[in-house]
């Protein structure tokens, strides 16, 4: 992936950079892990807060020169299909949670790697998963709030990513 690191110098463009990174890696991770084609839908590099998520939602914290959190919200039926494709058979609720946690880890790990390559070293927390239809998330101190939707081919459903972050040099 070829990203213009100069974008990071402008705080108003950091959300755009994070959105570009996600739009590159989310389809790649889903194709590699589940054999599914994913197309970036609408993306907002300066999304309003709070944000409402629903479904099976993974989260991972970032700490270091980037602080914040990444959420991946899979529609319930989509989470089951993805888990079953990855595991090769029927998936229990725990299996689904484990797959969502791992996919969240992979997507966030790629974001972290790109940011580290640009001098924004950070560490990731252990992923966690929650389920619900009205999950409200916000971050009072985040200078970046990015939201993007991803549509799976075949009408399988959608995935929403929400990132709250602050980047420091």
N, C-alpha and C positions, 0 to 999 in steps of 0.2 A: 504494500500500500504506500502511495506517495502522497504525503500530507505536507502542506506548506507550514512549517513551524512558525513563520512570521505572524500567522494569524493569532498565535498565543500572545503576542505582544499587545494586541488590542483586546482589552477585556470585553468589549461589546461583540467580539467575533468568536469568543471561546465556545459558546453554545453551538455555533455553526460547525466548528471543528469537531466537537464531540459527536454531533449528529452525523457528520461525514464518516467518522470512524465506525459508529454503530451501523450505518447503512451499508458499510462494506462488510463488517464481520458477522452481523446477524444472519444474512443469507448464507454466508460461507459455513458458519457453524451448523445451521439447520440442514444444509445439503450434505455436509460431511458426516454428521452424526445420525440423521434420520432419513437421508435421501429425499428430503422435501424441498421443493422450490418455494422461496419466499421473496416477495417483492415489497420494498419499502413503500408504505402508503404515505399518509400525511405526517409531516414532521414539523415540530415547532422548536427552534433553537432558543426561544425565550418564553417558555410555557408559563402560564400563570399558576400560582399556588393558592390554596391546596389543590392537589390533583386526586381524582377519584380513580381507583383501580378496582378490578373485580376478577374473580377466578382463582387460579392457583398461582400465587405470587411469590417469587423468589426475591431475596434481597441480600446484598453484600455491601459492607462498608468499606470505604477507602480512607486511609490515613497516611500522613506524610506531607509532601508538598501539594498533594491533592487530598482534600478531605471531603467526604460526602457519602452518598449512598446510591446504588443502582438497584432499581426494581424491574423485574420482568414479570408481567402479568399475562398468563396464558388463559384463554377461555377454557372452562372446565373440560368440555368435550375435546378440544384441541390438545390439552395436556395429556389426556388419555391416549389419543391417537399417536402422538409423538412418543410417549413412553413405550407403547406397544411396538412401534416401529424400531425403536432403539433396542428394546429388550427381546424382541422376536416372539412375543406371545402376550397372553393376558397380563395386565398390569393392575396390581392392587393399589389402594390409595397411598400406601407407603412407597411403593415403587414409583408412582407418579411424583410424589414429593421429592424422592431422591433424584429422579431425572430432571425435574425443574431446578433443583438446587445445583446439579452439575452443569446444566446448560447456562444457568445464571453465572456460575463460576467461570465457564469458558468464555462467555461474551465479555464479562467484566475483566477477565484476565487479558484478553486481547486489547481492550481499551487501556488497561493499566500499562501494558507493554508499549503501546504507541506513545502514551503520555511520558513514560520513563525515557523512551528514546529521545524525547524533546526536552529532557532535563527536569521533568516533574515526577521524581521518584516517589513511590507510594507503596503501601502494603495493603493487602486485602484481608478482610475478616472472614470467618467461616460463614458459609451461606445459611440462610434460614428460609423457611417457607411458611406462609400463612394462606388460608383460604377464606373467601368471603365475597359478598356481592357489593359491599360498600366500604372499601378500604380507602380511607382518606389519608394522604401522605403530604407532608410539607417539611421544609427546612428553613428555619428563620434566618440562619446566617449564610445560606448558600448564595453565591453571586451568579451561579449558572443554574438554570432550570430548563432541562431539555426533555421533550416528550416526543415519541415517535411510535407510529403503528406499523405493523408488518402483516401483510396478507398472505396466507398460504394458498397455493394453487389447489384447485379442486374443491374450493368452498369449505375447506377444513376449519376455517376460523381465523382469528387474528391474535397477535401478540402485541402488547403495549409495553414499551420501555419508558421509564421515567428515571432521569438522572438529576440529582442535586449535587452540586460540587462547588468548591472554592479552590482556585489554583493560586499557589504562591511561589515566587521565585526565590 
